[in-house]
Amino acid sequence: MGLASDNLQFRFNRTQADIVRLLHDAFKQGDTKWLCAKEMLHQVGKNSGDLGDYFKDQELWRALIVKTSPGRYQLDANGLWPKYFSLTR
């Protein structure tokens, strides 16, 4: 999976894609835009680590995902997302 805009393109590995998909689903629901990192990692089959560890090869990942509080993340609704990006397969 990837994300594309007019100027930027991200190619995600499976774990990254699954995390972005979870965040995107939460964003679309609107009730709770943030998700707990530990819960997300568990849902994608990872037992430990910092969310950022899984995005080390994505220099601009923080343009898409922001930390809202310790251990909680959401898509950056005030930044690049959702105006400029669409999910691609």
C-alpha positions as CSV (number, residue, x, y, z in Angstrom):
1,M,0.0,0.0,0.0
2,G,1.1,3.5,-0.5
3,L,0.0,7.1,-0.1
4,A,0.2,9.5,-3.0
5,S,-0.2,13.2,-3.6
6,D,0.9,15.6,-6.3
7,N,4.3,16.0,-4.8
8,L,5.0,13.1,-2.4
9,Q,4.6,9.4,-2.5
10,F,5.1,6.9,0.3
11,R,5.6,3.2,-0.2
12,F,4.9,1.2,2.9
13,N,5.9,-2.3,4.0
14,R,3.1,-4.5,5.3
15,T,3.4,-3.4,9.0
16,Q,3.5,0.3,8.0
17,A,0.5,-0.1,5.7
18,D,-1.5,-1.9,8.4
19,I,-0.8,0.9,10.9
20,V,-1.7,3.6,8.5
21,R,-4.9,1.7,7.6
22,L,-5.9,1.5,11.3
23,L,-5.3,5.2,11.8
24,H,-7.2,6.0,8.6
25,D,-10.2,3.9,9.8
26,A,-10.2,5.7,13.1
27,F,-10.0,9.0,11.3
28,K,-13.0,8.1,9.1
29,Q,-15.1,7.1,12.1
30,G,-14.5,10.6,13.6
31,D,-15.3,9.6,17.2
32,T,-11.8,8.7,18.3
33,K,-9.2,9.9,15.9
34,W,-6.2,8.8,18.0
35,L,-5.2,5.2,18.7
36,C,-3.0,3.6,21.4
37,A,0.4,2.6,19.9
38,K,0.5,-0.7,21.9
39,E,-2.9,-1.7,20.7
40,M,-2.1,-0.9,17.1
41,L,1.1,-2.9,17.2
42,H,-0.7,-5.8,18.8
43,Q,-3.4,-5.6,16.0
44,V,-0.7,-5.8,13.3
45,G,1.1,-8.7,15.0
46,K,3.9,-6.9,16.7
47,N,4.5,-7.4,20.4
48,S,6.7,-4.5,21.3
49,G,8.6,-1.4,20.2
50,D,8.0,2.2,19.6
51,L,5.7,3.1,16.7
52,G,8.5,5.2,15.2
53,D,10.8,2.1,15.1
54,Y,8.5,0.7,12.4
55,F,8.8,3.8,10.3
56,K,12.6,4.3,10.4
57,D,12.8,4.1,6.6
58,Q,10.1,6.8,6.1
59,E,11.8,10.1,6.5
60,L,8.6,12.1,6.5
61,W,6.3,9.7,8.4
62,R,5.6,12.4,11.0
63,A,4.0,14.5,8.2
64,L,1.3,11.8,8.2
65,I,1.2,10.6,11.8
66,V,1.4,12.7,14.9
67,K,1.7,11.9,18.5
68,T,-1.2,13.3,20.4
69,S,-0.1,12.3,23.9
70,P,2.3,9.6,25.3
71,G,1.6,6.4,23.4
72,R,-1.3,7.8,21.3
73,Y,-1.2,8.6,17.6
74,Q,-3.4,9.9,14.9
75,L,-3.3,10.9,11.3
76,D,-2.3,14.6,11.0
77,A,-5.6,16.1,10.1
78,N,-4.2,19.7,10.3
79,G,-1.2,18.9,8.1
80,L,-0.8,17.0,4.9
81,W,-3.5,14.5,5.6
82,P,-6.3,14.4,4.4
83,K,-6.2,17.2,1.9
84,Y,-3.4,16.0,-0.2
85,F,-3.3,12.2,0.1
86,S,-5.3,9.3,-1.1
87,L,-4.8,5.6,-0.2
88,T,-3.4,3.5,-3.1
89,R,-2.9,-0.2,-3.5
